[in-house]
Amino acid sequence: MTLTSAYLLVSHGSRDPRPQIALERLSYLVQQHLQTTCLQGMSNRKNTRSAVLSPVSPMFVETASLELADLSLAERIQQFAEKACTVGINCLKIVPLFLLPGIHVREDIPREVAIAQQALGNIIELELCPHLGSYEGLINILSCQFSSHPQDARMIIAHGSRRPGGNQSVEMIASCLNATVAYWSIAPSLQDQIYALVKQENKSITVVPYFLFTGGITSIIEQQVHQLQQSLPNIEIKLGNPLGATSELAKLMVEEITR
């Protein structure tokens, strides 16, 4: 089976080195799952002798940042696309690793892709994939964190968006998981929602950060949970983990981007 697409995983970008390290790890895991998919596709062909396997090398899955990078996203797309063309790749899929459909997903990334496509002409097709937060399978990944231990109440804390409808996907996920929602940048806050749950006589609360990787914000959330735990000694507050660079997430991504 010949590989005809390359994949560029696009994150927001951060001055904290931890998200970039995790992004590279996720890129590697996506690459591994893509190779498994290629091998399975080859084995399922009736005439395997005529199939040509193109191994998924690291160059077919790379990373980029929308902000805080040496190159603009359009320049980075163009750079990777030109390299992919040299080995016969005819499509570059851009995968936005954003959980909320805010201005970056709706305006900034599409604009950069359009600029890159204009510069590249018709030598390669650029395909902008749906953003990570639209993947239905994320509910199952989050559910595993809640099901790993019992609790009286569940909470998801997300960054939050001020755009109309920007938090709808988070609220839908929370509803499916029977969880309360708190936000980092808008109301209701983590503290307000914790106190509201305590007022409802919940004694054990699990909080799961709806963030992609550990970074500056999740570290502050961890500190806030610790402070709340100290001020509420009779309440058990468990803090889960961001989605992270896991095999489960990489597998979900491959299922989505290879459709």
Buried (B, 14 or more C-beta within 10 A) or exposed (E): BEBEBBBBBBBBBBEBEBBBEBBBBBBBBBBBBBBEBBBEBBEEEEEEEEBEBBEBEEBBBBBBBBEEBEEBBBBBBBBBBBBBBEEEBEBBBBBBBBBBBBEBBBEBBBEBBEBBBEEBEEEBBBBBBBBBBBBEBBEEBBBEBBEEEEBBBBBBBBBBBEEEEBBEBBEEBBEEBEBBBBBBEBEBBBBEBBBBBBEEEBEBBBBBBBBBBBBEBBEEBBEBBEEBBEEBEEBBBBBBEBBBBBEBBBBBBBEBBBE
